[in-house]
Amino acid sequence: MRGFLNMPQSLNCKVCKHCGAAPIIFLTDQALYVVKCPNDDGHYQTAPGVIDVEDWNFHNTDVMETGRI
Ligand SMILES: [Zn+2]
């Protein structure tokens, strides 16, 4: 599991909208962070860079949930 960080509880992260898994933070070889689904690389993952929880949440929000954040 080297390269993976647990998502801090203090960050208000949504679960993966495809499978319901809590996201993980992956540290790339370029020392960039990716917030991604632990189960499937085909599920949404943020662009490498800073830990972008807002982007993850935006892409894992059901339409029905919009406005509840
Ligand atoms: Zn998933």
N, CA, C, O and the ligand as a Tripos MOL2 file, in Angstrom:
@<TRIPOS>MOLECULE
protein
  277   275    70     0     0
PROTEIN
NO_CHARGES

@<TRIPOS>ATOM
      1 N           0.8360   -1.2100    0.0000 N.3       1 MET1
      2 CA          0.0000    0.0000    0.0000 C.3       1 MET1
      3 C           0.8600    1.2450    0.0000 C.2       1 MET1
      4 O           0.3470    2.3330    0.2620 O.2       1 MET1
      5 N           2.1410    1.1330   -0.2820 N.am      2 ARG2
      6 CA          2.9980    2.3070   -0.3310 C.3       2 ARG2
      7 C           2.4640    3.2870   -1.3700 C.2       2 ARG2
      8 O           2.0730    2.8950   -2.4690 O.2       2 ARG2
      9 N           2.4530    4.5460   -1.0110 N.am      3 GLY3
     10 CA          1.9440    5.5460   -1.9300 C.3       3 GLY3
     11 C           0.5000    5.9000   -1.6800 C.2       3 GLY3
     12 O          -0.0330    6.8300   -2.2830 O.2       3 GLY3
     13 N          -0.1340    5.1610   -0.7900 N.am      4 PHE4
     14 CA         -1.5260    5.4770   -0.4900 C.3       4 PHE4
     15 C          -1.6360    6.0790    0.9020 C.2       4 PHE4
     16 O          -0.9670    5.6450    1.8400 O.2       4 PHE4
     17 N          -2.4770    7.0700    1.0150 N.am      5 LEU5
     18 CA         -2.7400    7.6950    2.3030 C.3       5 LEU5
     19 C          -4.2100    7.5250    2.6190 C.2       5 LEU5
     20 O          -5.0550    7.5390    1.7240 O.2       5 LEU5
     21 N          -4.5070    7.3670    3.8770 N.am      6 ASN6
     22 CA         -5.9090    7.3570    4.2610 C.3       6 ASN6
     23 C          -6.4560    8.7760    4.1990 C.2       6 ASN6
     24 O          -5.7650    9.7390    4.5310 O.2       6 ASN6
     25 N          -7.6940    8.8850    3.7730 N.am      7 MET7
     26 CA         -8.3340   10.1900    3.7180 C.3       7 MET7
     27 C          -8.6020   10.6450    5.1430 C.2       7 MET7
     28 O          -9.2880    9.9560    5.8970 O.2       7 MET7
     29 N          -8.0630   11.8050    5.5190 N.am      8 PRO8
     30 CA         -8.3200   12.2900    6.8810 C.3       8 PRO8
     31 C          -9.8170   12.4440    7.1480 C.2       8 PRO8
     32 O         -10.5670   12.9300    6.3020 O.2       8 PRO8
     33 N         -10.2200   12.0330    8.3060 N.am      9 GLN9
     34 CA        -11.6310   12.1150    8.6620 C.3       9 GLN9
     35 C         -12.1260   13.5610    8.6670 C.2       9 GLN9
     36 O         -13.3090   13.8340    8.4640 O.2       9 GLN9
     37 N         -11.1910   14.4730    8.9030 N.am     10 SER10
     38 CA        -11.5970   15.8740    8.9940 C.3      10 SER10
     39 C         -12.0500   16.4150    7.6420 C.2      10 SER10
     40 O         -12.7810   17.4040    7.5790 O.2      10 SER10
     41 N         -11.6160   15.7640    6.5570 N.am     11 LEU11
     42 CA        -12.0590   16.1920    5.2370 C.3      11 LEU11
     43 C         -13.4280   15.5790    4.9650 C.2      11 LEU11
     44 O         -13.6310   14.3740    5.1150 O.2      11 LEU11
     45 N         -14.3380   16.4170    4.5730 N.am     12 ASN12
     46 CA        -15.6980   15.9460    4.3540 C.3      12 ASN12
     47 C         -15.8280   15.3870    2.9430 C.2      12 ASN12
     48 O         -16.2540   16.0780    2.0180 O.2      12 ASN12
     49 N         -15.4480   14.1130    2.7990 N.am     13 CYS13
     50 CA        -15.4380   13.4940    1.4820 C.3      13 CYS13
     51 C         -16.6920   12.6900    1.2340 C.2      13 CYS13
     52 O         -17.2130   12.0270    2.1310 O.2      13 CYS13
     53 N         -17.1640   12.7550    0.0210 N.am     14 LYS14
     54 CA        -18.2540   11.8850   -0.3890 C.3      14 LYS14
     55 C         -17.6770   10.5300   -0.7820 C.2      14 LYS14
     56 O         -16.4890   10.4160   -1.0840 O.2      14 LYS14
     57 N         -18.5140    9.5170   -0.7740 N.am     15 VAL15
     58 CA        -18.0750    8.1990   -1.2270 C.3      15 VAL15
     59 C         -18.1810    8.1310   -2.7440 C.2      15 VAL15
     60 O         -18.8550    8.9510   -3.3670 O.2      15 VAL15
     61 N         -17.5120    7.1510   -3.3270 N.am     16 CYS16
     62 CA        -17.5750    6.9370   -4.7700 C.3      16 CYS16
     63 C         -19.0230    6.7060   -5.1860 C.2      16 CYS16
     64 O         -19.7180    5.8680   -4.6120 O.2      16 CYS16
     65 N         -19.4670    7.4540   -6.1860 N.am     17 LYS17
     66 CA        -20.8790    7.3210   -6.5640 C.3      17 LYS17
     67 C         -21.1420    6.0260   -7.3330 C.2      17 LYS17
     68 O         -22.2930    5.6250   -7.5060 O.2      17 LYS17
     69 N         -20.0850    5.3820   -7.7860 N.am     18 HIS18
     70 CA        -20.2480    4.1360   -8.5330 C.3      18 HIS18
     71 C         -20.3610    2.9370   -7.6050 C.2      18 HIS18
     72 O         -21.1930    2.0570   -7.8240 O.2      18 HIS18
     73 N         -19.5270    2.8960   -6.5660 N.am     19 CYS19
     74 CA        -19.4840    1.6920   -5.7310 C.3      19 CYS19
     75 C         -19.6050    1.9890   -4.2410 C.2      19 CYS19
     76 O         -19.6510    1.0600   -3.4350 O.2      19 CYS19
     77 N         -19.6580    3.2630   -3.8590 N.am     20 GLY20
     78 CA        -19.8900    3.5950   -2.4570 C.3      20 GLY20
     79 C         -18.6560    3.5230   -1.5780 C.2      20 GLY20
     80 O         -18.7630    3.6200   -0.3550 O.2      20 GLY20
     81 N         -17.4770    3.3520   -2.1830 N.am     21 ALA21
     82 CA        -16.2540    3.2600   -1.3910 C.3      21 ALA21
     83 C         -15.7800    4.6400   -0.9710 C.2      21 ALA21
     84 O         -15.9610    5.6190   -1.6950 O.2      21 ALA21
     85 N         -15.1710    4.7100    0.2100 N.am     22 ALA22
     86 CA        -14.5380    5.9580    0.6290 C.3      22 ALA22
     87 C         -13.2850    6.1520   -0.2110 C.2      22 ALA22
     88 O         -12.5600    5.1890   -0.4610 O.2      22 ALA22
     89 N         -13.0160    7.3700   -0.6480 N.am     23 PRO23
     90 CA        -11.8600    7.6040   -1.5080 C.3      23 PRO23
     91 C         -10.5460    7.4860   -0.7550 C.2      23 PRO23
     92 O         -10.4990    7.5960    0.4700 O.2      23 PRO23
     93 N          -9.4880    7.2610   -1.5080 N.am     24 ILE24
     94 CA         -8.1440    7.2500   -0.9420 C.3      24 ILE24
     95 C          -7.3230    8.3130   -1.6550 C.2      24 ILE24
     96 O          -7.6870    8.7860   -2.7320 O.2      24 ILE24
     97 N          -6.2150    8.6760   -1.0340 N.am     25 ILE25
     98 CA         -5.2900    9.6250   -1.6560 C.3      25 ILE25
     99 C          -4.0960    8.8360   -2.1630 C.2      25 ILE25
    100 O          -3.4250    8.1480   -1.3930 O.2      25 ILE25
    101 N          -3.8340    8.9350   -3.4520 N.am     26 PHE26
    102 CA         -2.6900    8.2560   -4.0530 C.3      26 PHE26
    103 C          -1.6000    9.2740   -4.3300 C.2      26 PHE26
    104 O          -1.8560   10.3380   -4.8940 O.2      26 PHE26
    105 N          -0.3850    8.9380   -3.9280 N.am     27 LEU27
    106 CA          0.7520    9.8180   -4.1740 C.3      27 LEU27
    107 C           1.5200    9.2840   -5.3750 C.2      27 LEU27
    108 O           2.0520    8.1740   -5.3330 O.2      27 LEU27
    109 N           1.5790   10.0660   -6.4370 N.am     28 THR28
    110 CA          2.2390    9.6140   -7.6630 C.3      28 THR28
    111 C           3.7500    9.7260   -7.5440 C.2      28 THR28
    112 O           4.2650   10.3260   -6.6010 O.2      28 THR28
    113 N           4.4480    9.1510   -8.4940 N.am     29 ASP29
    114 CA          5.9150    9.2220   -8.5220 C.3      29 ASP29
    115 C           6.4030   10.6550   -8.6490 C.2      29 ASP29
    116 O           7.5360   10.9750   -8.2890 O.2      29 ASP29
    117 N           5.5300   11.5150   -9.1690 N.am     30 GLN30
    118 CA          5.8990   12.9270   -9.3120 C.3      30 GLN30
    119 C           5.5350   13.7300   -8.0640 C.2      30 GLN30
    120 O           5.5770   14.9600   -8.0730 O.2      30 GLN30
    121 N           5.1760   13.0190   -6.9860 N.am     31 ALA31
    122 CA          4.7930   13.6640   -5.7310 C.3      31 ALA31
    123 C           3.5690   14.5450   -5.9090 C.2      31 ALA31
    124 O           3.4610   15.6170   -5.3130 O.2      31 ALA31
    125 N           2.6530   14.0720   -6.7390 N.am     32 LEU32
    126 CA          1.3740   14.7480   -6.9030 C.3      32 LEU32
    127 C           0.3000   13.8600   -6.3020 C.2      32 LEU32
    128 O           0.4070   12.6340   -6.3180 O.2      32 LEU32
    129 N          -0.7170   14.4810   -5.7830 N.am     33 TYR33
    130 CA         -1.7740   13.7280   -5.1330 C.3      33 TYR33
    131 C          -2.9660   13.5080   -6.0730 C.2      33 TYR33
    132 O          -3.3430   14.3880   -6.8470 O.2      33 TYR33
    133 N          -3.5390   12.3130   -5.9800 N.am     34 VAL34
    134 CA         -4.7480   11.9970   -6.7230 C.3      34 VAL34
    135 C          -5.7590   11.4500   -5.7240 C.2      34 VAL34
    136 O          -5.4490   10.5270   -4.9720 O.2      34 VAL34
    137 N          -6.9510   12.0040   -5.7110 N.am     35 VAL35
    138 CA         -8.0350   11.4470   -4.9030 C.3      35 VAL35
    139 C          -8.7750   10.4750   -5.8010 C.2      35 VAL35
    140 O          -9.2690   10.8570   -6.8620 O.2      35 VAL35
    141 N          -8.8560    9.2060   -5.3770 N.am     36 LYS36
    142 CA         -9.4160    8.1940   -6.2610 C.3      36 LYS36
    143 C         -10.1860    7.1320   -5.4960 C.2      36 LYS36
    144 O         -10.0860    7.0070   -4.2750 O.2      36 LYS36
    145 N         -10.9550    6.3760   -6.2610 N.am     37 CYS37
    146 CA        -11.6680    5.2210   -5.7190 C.3      37 CYS37
    147 C         -10.6690    4.0920   -5.4850 C.2      37 CYS37
    148 O          -9.8330    3.8300   -6.3490 O.2      37 CYS37
    149 N         -10.7360    3.4090   -4.3240 N.am     38 PRO38
    150 CA         -9.7760    2.3360   -4.0560 C.3      38 PRO38
    151 C         -10.0700    1.0540   -4.8380 C.2      38 PRO38
    152 O          -9.2230    0.1640   -4.9170 O.2      38 PRO38
    153 N         -11.2540    0.9620   -5.4060 N.am     39 ASN39
    154 CA        -11.6710   -0.3000   -6.0220 C.3      39 ASN39
    155 C         -11.4230   -0.3880   -7.5160 C.2      39 ASN39
    156 O         -11.1730   -1.4740   -8.0400 O.2      39 ASN39
    157 N         -11.4890    0.7390   -8.2070 N.am     40 ASP40
    158 CA        -11.4760    0.6790   -9.6640 C.3      40 ASP40
    159 C         -10.8910    1.9630  -10.2420 C.2      40 ASP40
    160 O         -11.4100    3.0520   -9.9950 O.2      40 ASP40
    161 N          -9.8150    1.8360  -11.0080 N.am     41 ASP41
    162 CA         -9.2080    3.0060  -11.6330 C.3      41 ASP41
    163 C         -10.1360    3.6390  -12.6620 C.2      41 ASP41
    164 O          -9.9220    4.7770  -13.0790 O.2      41 ASP41
    165 N         -11.1610    2.9060  -13.0670 N.am     42 GLY42
    166 CA        -12.1100    3.4410  -14.0380 C.3      42 GLY42
    167 C         -13.1380    4.3580  -13.4070 C.2      42 GLY42
    168 O         -13.8340    5.0960  -14.1040 O.2      42 GLY42
    169 N         -13.2320    4.3090  -12.0860 N.am     43 HIS43
    170 CA        -14.1260    5.2310  -11.3930 C.3      43 HIS43
    171 C         -13.4570    6.5940  -11.3460 C.2      43 HIS43
    172 O         -12.2870    6.7350  -11.7030 O.2      43 HIS43
    173 N         -14.2020    7.5870  -10.9070 N.am     44 TYR44
    174 CA        -13.6540    8.9380  -10.9840 C.3      44 TYR44
    175 C         -12.3910    9.1010  -10.1510 C.2      44 TYR44
    176 O         -12.3040    8.5850   -9.0370 O.2      44 TYR44
    177 N         -11.4210    9.8150  -10.6880 N.am     45 GLN45
    178 CA        -10.2590   10.2290   -9.9090 C.3      45 GLN45
    179 C          -9.8960   11.6480  -10.3150 C.2      45 GLN45
    180 O         -10.0730   12.0450  -11.4660 O.2      45 GLN45
    181 N          -9.3860   12.4040   -9.3530 N.am     46 THR46
    182 CA         -9.0640   13.7960   -9.6390 C.3      46 THR46
    183 C          -7.7800   13.8740  -10.4540 C.2      46 THR46
    184 O          -7.0060   12.9180  -10.5000 O.2      46 THR46
    185 N          -7.5610   15.0060  -11.0890 N.am     47 ALA47
    186 CA         -6.3130   15.2310  -11.8140 C.3      47 ALA47
    187 C          -5.1750   15.3260  -10.8090 C.2      47 ALA47
    188 O          -5.3650   15.8750   -9.7230 O.2      47 ALA47
    189 N          -3.9900   14.8030  -11.1440 N.am     48 PRO48
    190 CA         -2.8460   14.8710  -10.2270 C.3      48 PRO48
    191 C          -2.5110   16.3110   -9.8660 C.2      48 PRO48
    192 O          -2.5090   17.1930  -10.7250 O.2      48 PRO48
    193 N          -2.2330   16.5380   -8.6070 N.am     49 GLY49
    194 CA         -1.9070   17.8840   -8.1480 C.3      49 GLY49
    195 C          -2.0760   17.9480   -6.6450 C.2      49 GLY49
    196 O          -1.5690   17.0980   -5.9130 O.2      49 GLY49
    197 N          -2.7910   18.9580   -6.1940 N.am     50 VAL50
    198 CA         -3.0860   19.0530   -4.7730 C.3      50 VAL50
    199 C          -4.2100   18.0750   -4.4550 C.2      50 VAL50
    200 O          -4.8740   17.5580   -5.3530 O.2      50 VAL50
    201 N          -4.4120   17.8280   -3.1650 N.am     51 ILE51
    202 CA         -5.5170   16.9670   -2.7500 C.3      51 ILE51
    203 C          -6.8060   17.7450   -2.9670 C.2      51 ILE51
    204 O          -7.1470   18.6330   -2.1860 O.2      51 ILE51
    205 N          -7.5190   17.4040   -4.0340 N.am     52 ASP52
    206 CA         -8.6620   18.2140   -4.4580 C.3      52 ASP52
    207 C          -9.9690   17.5300   -4.0780 C.2      52 ASP52
    208 O         -10.6490   16.9280   -4.9080 O.2      52 ASP52
    209 N         -10.2910   17.6450   -2.8070 N.am     53 VAL53
    210 CA        -11.5090   17.0110   -2.3130 C.3      53 VAL53
    211 C         -12.7460   17.6540   -2.9220 C.2      53 VAL53
    212 O         -13.7420   16.9780   -3.1800 O.2      53 VAL53
    213 N         -12.6810   18.9510   -3.1480 N.am     54 GLU54
    214 CA        -13.8370   19.6290   -3.7420 C.3      54 GLU54
    215 C         -14.1610   19.0640   -5.1160 C.2      54 GLU54
    216 O         -15.3260   18.8710   -5.4640 O.2      54 GLU54
    217 N         -13.1120   18.8010   -5.8940 N.am     55 ASP55
    218 CA        -13.3180   18.2400   -7.2290 C.3      55 ASP55
    219 C         -13.8810   16.8250   -7.1300 C.2      55 ASP55
    220 O         -14.7890   16.4570   -7.8750 O.2      55 ASP55
    221 N         -13.3390   16.0430   -6.2110 N.am     56 TRP56
    222 CA        -13.8550   14.6830   -5.9960 C.3      56 TRP56
    223 C         -15.3360   14.7450   -5.6140 C.2      56 TRP56
    224 O         -16.1650   14.0370   -6.1860 O.2      56 TRP56
    225 N         -15.6510   15.5920   -4.6500 N.am     57 ASN57
    226 CA        -17.0340   15.6930   -4.1930 C.3      57 ASN57
    227 C         -17.9650   16.1310   -5.3240 C.2      57 ASN57
    228 O         -19.0750   15.6180   -5.4680 O.2      57 ASN57
    229 N         -17.4950   17.0850   -6.1170 N.am     58 PHE58
    230 CA        -18.3170   17.5980   -7.2120 C.3      58 PHE58
    231 C         -18.6780   16.4790   -8.1810 C.2      58 PHE58
    232 O         -19.8140   16.3920   -8.6460 O.2      58 PHE58
    233 N         -17.7050   15.6270   -8.4810 N.am     59 HIS59
    234 CA        -17.9250   14.5630   -9.4530 C.3      59 HIS59
    235 C         -18.5920   13.3290   -8.8580 C.2      59 HIS59
    236 O         -18.9580   12.4050   -9.5850 O.2      59 HIS59
    237 N         -18.7470   13.3150   -7.5560 N.am     60 ASN60
    238 CA        -19.3840   12.1690   -6.9240 C.3      60 ASN60
    239 C         -20.6640   12.5680   -6.2010 C.2      60 ASN60
    240 O         -21.1090   11.9000   -5.2680 O.2      60 ASN60
    241 N         -21.2390   13.6690   -6.6540 N.am     61 THR61
    242 CA        -22.5000   14.1220   -6.0940 C.3      61 THR61
    243 C         -23.6320   13.7320   -7.0380 C.2      61 THR61
    244 O         -23.6110   14.0550   -8.2250 O.2      61 THR61
    245 N         -24.6060   13.0420   -6.4950 N.am     62 ASP62
    246 CA        -25.7730   12.7170   -7.3060 C.3      62 ASP62
    247 C         -26.5580   13.9840   -7.5750 C.2      62 ASP62
    248 O         -26.5700   14.9070   -6.7600 O.2      62 ASP62
    249 N         -27.2050   14.0210   -8.7120 N.am     63 VAL63
    250 CA        -28.0020   15.1890   -9.0540 C.3      63 VAL63
    251 C         -29.0280   15.4670   -7.9680 C.2      63 VAL63
    252 O         -29.3200   16.6200   -7.6530 O.2      63 VAL63
    253 N         -29.5610   14.4150   -7.4080 N.am     64 MET64
    254 CA        -30.5830   14.5820   -6.3710 C.3      64 MET64
    255 C         -30.0350   15.2710   -5.1250 C.2      64 MET64
    256 O         -30.7800   15.8840   -4.3610 O.2      64 MET64
    257 N         -28.7390   15.1640   -4.9370 N.am     65 GLU65
    258 CA        -28.1240   15.7120   -3.7390 C.3      65 GLU65
    259 C         -27.7440   17.1800   -3.8890 C.2      65 GLU65
    260 O         -27.5000   17.8520   -2.8870 O.2      65 GLU65
    261 N         -27.6910   17.6800   -5.0810 N.am     66 THR66
    262 CA        -27.2130   19.0180   -5.3240 C.3      66 THR66
    263 C         -27.9800   20.0380   -4.4890 C.2      66 THR66
    264 O         -29.2090   20.0060   -4.4340 O.2      66 THR66
    265 N         -27.2630   20.9250   -3.8530 N.am     67 GLY67
    266 CA        -27.9110   21.9230   -3.0210 C.3      67 GLY67
    267 C         -27.9460   21.5290   -1.5570 C.2      67 GLY67
    268 O         -28.3450   22.3180   -0.7010 O.2      67 GLY67
    269 N         -27.5220   20.2900   -1.2730 N.am     68 ARG68
    270 CA        -27.5340   19.8110    0.1050 C.3      68 ARG68
    271 C         -26.1730   19.9200    0.7560 C.2      68 ARG68
    272 O         -26.0190   19.6170    1.9390 O.2      68 ARG68
    273 N         -25.1910   20.3490   -0.0070 N.am     69 ILE69
    274 CA        -23.8240   20.3320    0.5240 C.3      69 ILE69
    275 C         -23.6810   21.3980    1.6240 C.2      69 ILE69
    276 O         -22.6040   21.5490    2.2020 O.2      69 ILE69
    277 ZN        -15.7170    3.3110   -7.0390 Zn       70 ZN70
@<TRIPOS>BOND
     1     1     2 1
     2     2     3 1
     3     3     4 2
     4     3     5 am
     5     5     6 1
     6     6     7 1
     7     7     8 2
     8     7     9 am
     9     9    10 1
    10    10    11 1
    11    11    12 2
    12    11    13 am
    13    13    14 1
    14    14    15 1
    15    15    16 2
    16    15    17 am
    17    17    18 1
    18    18    19 1
    19    19    20 2
    20    19    21 am
    21    21    22 1
    22    22    23 1
    23    23    24 2
    24    23    25 am
    25    25    26 1
    26    26    27 1
    27    27    28 2
    28    27    29 am
    29    29    30 1
    30    30    31 1
    31    31    32 2
    32    31    33 am
    33    33    34 1
    34    34    35 1
    35    35    36 2
    36    35    37 am
    37    37    38 1
    38    38    39 1
    39    39    40 2
    40    39    41 am
    41    41    42 1
    42    42    43 1
    43    43    44 2
    44    43    45 am
    45    45    46 1
    46    46    47 1
    47    47    48 2
    48    47    49 am
    49    49    50 1
    50    50    51 1
    51    51    52 2
    52    51    53 am
    53    53    54 1
    54    54    55 1
    55    55    56 2
    56    55    57 am
    57    57    58 1
    58    58    59 1
    59    59    60 2
    60    59    61 am
    61    61    62 1
    62    62    63 1
    63    63    64 2
    64    63    65 am
    65    65    66 1
    66    66    67 1
    67    67    68 2
    68    67    69 am
    69    69    70 1
    70    70    71 1
    71    71    72 2
    72    71    73 am
    73    73    74 1
    74    74    75 1
    75    75    76 2
    76    75    77 am
    77    77    78 1
    78    78    79 1
    79    79    80 2
    80    79    81 am
    81    81    82 1
    82    82    83 1
    83    83    84 2
    84    83    85 am
    85    85    86 1
    86    86    87 1
    87    87    88 2
    88    87    89 am
    89    89    90 1
    90    90    91 1
    91    91    92 2
    92    91    93 am
    93    93    94 1
    94    94    95 1
    95    95    96 2
    96    95    97 am
    97    97    98 1
    98    98    99 1
    99    99   100 2
   100    99   101 am
   101   101   102 1
   102   102   103 1
   103   103   104 2
   104   103   105 am
   105   105   106 1
   106   106   107 1
   107   107   108 2
   108   107   109 am
   109   109   110 1
   110   110   111 1
   111   111   112 2
   112   111   113 am
   113   113   114 1
   114   114   115 1
   115   115   116 2
   116   115   117 am
   117   117   118 1
   118   118   119 1
   119   119   120 2
   120   119   121 am
   121   121   122 1
   122   122   123 1
   123   123   124 2
   124   123   125 am
   125   125   126 1
   126   126   127 1
   127   127   128 2
   128   127   129 am
   129   129   130 1
   130   130   131 1
   131   131   132 2
   132   131   133 am
   133   133   134 1
   134   134   135 1
   135   135   136 2
   136   135   137 am
   137   137   138 1
   138   138   139 1
   139   139   140 2
   140   139   141 am
   141   141   142 1
   142   142   143 1
   143   143   144 2
   144   143   145 am
   145   145   146 1
   146   146   147 1
   147   147   148 2
   148   147   149 am
   149   149   150 1
   150   150   151 1
   151   151   152 2
   152   151   153 am
   153   153   154 1
   154   154   155 1
   155   155   156 2
   156   155   157 am
   157   157   158 1
   158   158   159 1
   159   159   160 2
   160   159   161 am
   161   161   162 1
   162   162   163 1
   163   163   164 2
   164   163   165 am
   165   165   166 1
   166   166   167 1
   167   167   168 2
   168   167   169 am
   169   169   170 1
   170   170   171 1
   171   171   172 2
   172   171   173 am
   173   173   174 1
   174   174   175 1
   175   175   176 2
   176   175   177 am
   177   177   178 1
   178   178   179 1
   179   179   180 2
   180   179   181 am
   181   181   182 1
   182   182   183 1
   183   183   184 2
   184   183   185 am
   185   185   186 1
   186   186   187 1
   187   187   188 2
   188   187   189 am
   189   189   190 1
   190   190   191 1
   191   191   192 2
   192   191   193 am
   193   193   194 1
   194   194   195 1
   195   195   196 2
   196   195   197 am
   197   197   198 1
   198   198   199 1
   199   199   200 2
   200   199   201 am
   201   201   202 1
   202   202   203 1
   203   203   204 2
   204   203   205 am
   205   205   206 1
   206   206   207 1
   207   207   208 2
   208   207   209 am
   209   209   210 1
   210   210   211 1
   211   211   212 2
   212   211   213 am
   213   213   214 1
   214   214   215 1
   215   215   216 2
   216   215   217 am
   217   217   218 1
   218   218   219 1
   219   219   220 2
   220   219   221 am
   221   221   222 1
   222   222   223 1
   223   223   224 2
   224   223   225 am
   225   225   226 1
   226   226   227 1
   227   227   228 2
   228   227   229 am
   229   229   230 1
   230   230   231 1
   231   231   232 2
   232   231   233 am
   233   233   234 1
   234   234   235 1
   235   235   236 2
   236   235   237 am
   237   237   238 1
   238   238   239 1
   239   239   240 2
   240   239   241 am
   241   241   242 1
   242   242   243 1
   243   243   244 2
   244   243   245 am
   245   245   246 1
   246   246   247 1
   247   247   248 2
   248   247   249 am
   249   249   250 1
   250   250   251 1
   251   251   252 2
   252   251   253 am
   253   253   254 1
   254   254   255 1
   255   255   256 2
   256   255   257 am
   257   257   258 1
   258   258   259 1
   259   259   260 2
   260   259   261 am
   261   261   262 1
   262   262   263 1
   263   263   264 2
   264   263   265 am
   265   265   266 1
   266   266   267 1
   267   267   268 2
   268   267   269 am
   269   269   270 1
   270   270   271 1
   271   271   272 2
   272   271   273 am
   273   273   274 1
   274   274   275 1
   275   275   276 2
@<TRIPOS>SUBSTRUCTURE
     1 MET1         2 RESIDUE 1 A MET
     2 ARG2         6 RESIDUE 1 A ARG
     3 GLY3        10 RESIDUE 1 A GLY
     4 PHE4        14 RESIDUE 1 A PHE
     5 LEU5        18 RESIDUE 1 A LEU
     6 ASN6        22 RESIDUE 1 A ASN
     7 MET7        26 RESIDUE 1 A MET
     8 PRO8        30 RESIDUE 1 A PRO
     9 GLN9        34 RESIDUE 1 A GLN
    10 SER10       38 RESIDUE 1 A SER
    11 LEU11       42 RESIDUE 1 A LEU
    12 ASN12       46 RESIDUE 1 A ASN
    13 CYS13       50 RESIDUE 1 A CYS
    14 LYS14       54 RESIDUE 1 A LYS
    15 VAL15       58 RESIDUE 1 A VAL
    16 CYS16       62 RESIDUE 1 A CYS
    17 LYS17       66 RESIDUE 1 A LYS
    18 HIS18       70 RESIDUE 1 A HIS
    19 CYS19       74 RESIDUE 1 A CYS
    20 GLY20       78 RESIDUE 1 A GLY
    21 ALA21       82 RESIDUE 1 A ALA
    22 ALA22       86 RESIDUE 1 A ALA
    23 PRO23       90 RESIDUE 1 A PRO
    24 ILE24       94 RESIDUE 1 A ILE
    25 ILE25       98 RESIDUE 1 A ILE
    26 PHE26      102 RESIDUE 1 A PHE
    27 LEU27      106 RESIDUE 1 A LEU
    28 THR28      110 RESIDUE 1 A THR
    29 ASP29      114 RESIDUE 1 A ASP
    30 GLN30      118 RESIDUE 1 A GLN
    31 ALA31      122 RESIDUE 1 A ALA
    32 LEU32      126 RESIDUE 1 A LEU
    33 TYR33      130 RESIDUE 1 A TYR
    34 VAL34      134 RESIDUE 1 A VAL
    35 VAL35      138 RESIDUE 1 A VAL
    36 LYS36      142 RESIDUE 1 A LYS
    37 CYS37      146 RESIDUE 1 A CYS
    38 PRO38      150 RESIDUE 1 A PRO
    39 ASN39      154 RESIDUE 1 A ASN
    40 ASP40      158 RESIDUE 1 A ASP
    41 ASP41      162 RESIDUE 1 A ASP
    42 GLY42      166 RESIDUE 1 A GLY
    43 HIS43      170 RESIDUE 1 A HIS
    44 TYR44      174 RESIDUE 1 A TYR
    45 GLN45      178 RESIDUE 1 A GLN
    46 THR46      182 RESIDUE 1 A THR
    47 ALA47      186 RESIDUE 1 A ALA
    48 PRO48      190 RESIDUE 1 A PRO
    49 GLY49      194 RESIDUE 1 A GLY
    50 VAL50      198 RESIDUE 1 A VAL
    51 ILE51      202 RESIDUE 1 A ILE
    52 ASP52      206 RESIDUE 1 A ASP
    53 VAL53      210 RESIDUE 1 A VAL
    54 GLU54      214 RESIDUE 1 A GLU
    55 ASP55      218 RESIDUE 1 A ASP
    56 TRP56      222 RESIDUE 1 A TRP
    57 ASN57      226 RESIDUE 1 A ASN
    58 PHE58      230 RESIDUE 1 A PHE
    59 HIS59      234 RESIDUE 1 A HIS
    60 ASN60      238 RESIDUE 1 A ASN
    61 THR61      242 RESIDUE 1 A THR
    62 ASP62      246 RESIDUE 1 A ASP
    63 VAL63      250 RESIDUE 1 A VAL
    64 MET64      254 RESIDUE 1 A MET
    65 GLU65      258 RESIDUE 1 A GLU
    66 THR66      262 RESIDUE 1 A THR
    67 GLY67      266 RESIDUE 1 A GLY
    68 ARG68      270 RESIDUE 1 A ARG
    69 ILE69      274 RESIDUE 1 A ILE
    70 ZN70       277 GROUP 0 **** ****
